[in-house]
Amino acid sequence: MTEEQQEVLTTEEENTEQQPAPQEVVEVPWEDMAPLVALRQRLIQAEREIAARLLEHEKRKLSYLEHISALETAVIEKAKELQATNGLDPEETYELKMPSAENEKGYFIRKDS
């Protein structure tokens, strides 16, 4: 080891010895903590509010989706009833053309497989 390297090492050791050791526990007075505690409580409350709103939204969404599904099923069943009423073979595939205005006729159009 050169003399220059030894000096650098000695200087580093002295610097390490001169620095105070960090404390493991540092007390913080309530007056300093109060604003942080208040902010954290507001954050927790905001998170609770958004969670409740999102849950309510998901419940309403599920209700709407169930309603839509029930309506789709009713439309299909009613179309099958019309198909049977008009004497069409249930084994055949038909497309139902809906009327575009009141008092217009609708049509079953057979689809070739």
N, C-alpha and C positions, 0 to 999 in steps of 0.2 A: 504494500500500500504506500502510495506516495505521500509526501508531507502535505500536499494540497488537499488530497482526499481525506486525510486525517483531520484537517482543520474544518472541512465542511461537515464531517461527521460529528465533531465536537460541538460545532455551532448548532447543529440540529438537536443534539441532546440537550443543550442549554435552553433552547427555545421551548422544547417539550417540557422541561422542568419548570419553566417560568409561567407557562399557561396554567390557569386554575382548572381543576378537574370539574367537569360539568356535574351539576347536582342531579340526583336521581328523581327527587320530588321537589317541585316548586309550588308553593302555595300562591293562589291568586285570590285576592279579596272579592267579596260578593259585589261590591260596587263596580268592579271591572268585568265581572262575569254576567251581571244582570242583563245588559243589552244582548249578549250572545244567547243567553237562555231565552229571552223574549223572542228573538228571531227564530230560534229553533222551534219554539212552541208554535209560532205562526206557520212555519214550514210544515210541521206535523199536521196542523189543522187543515192547511191547504191540500195536503196529500190525502187526508181523510175525505174532504169534500169532493175532490175529483174522483176518488175511488167510488164514492156513493153515487155520484152522477153517472159515471161510466157503467156501473152495475145496473142502475135504473134504465139507462139507454139500452143495454144489452137485453134486459127483460122485455122492454117495449119492442125491440127489434125482433126478438123471438116470437112474440105474440103476433106481430104483423106477418112474419114469415109463415107461421102456422095458419093464419087466416088466408093468406094467398094460396097456400097448398090446398086448403079445404075448398077454396073457390075453383082452383084448377081441376080438382077431382070432380066437383059438381058439374063443371063444364063438360068434361069427358063423359061422365055418366049420362048427362042430358043428350049429348051428341049420339051416344050409343042407343039411347031410347028412340031418338028420331030415326036412326038408321033402321032399327027393328020395326018401327011404326010404318016406315015406307017400304017394308018388305025386302030390304037389302040383305044379302048374305053376310053374316058376321065374320066369315072366314076371309072375305075379300077386303082389300084395303081401299078406303075411300078418303078423299080429301073433302072437307066441308067448306064450301065458299060461303062466307057470312054475307048477309045483305049490308050494303053501305049506308042505307037510309031506311027509315021506318016505312012499312008497307011494301017493301021490295021482297022478292023471293030469294031464298038461299038455294044452294045446289050441292048435291053429293056428286063428286067426280071420281070414277073408279081409276085407281092407279095400277098400272101393269107391274107385275113383280119381276 
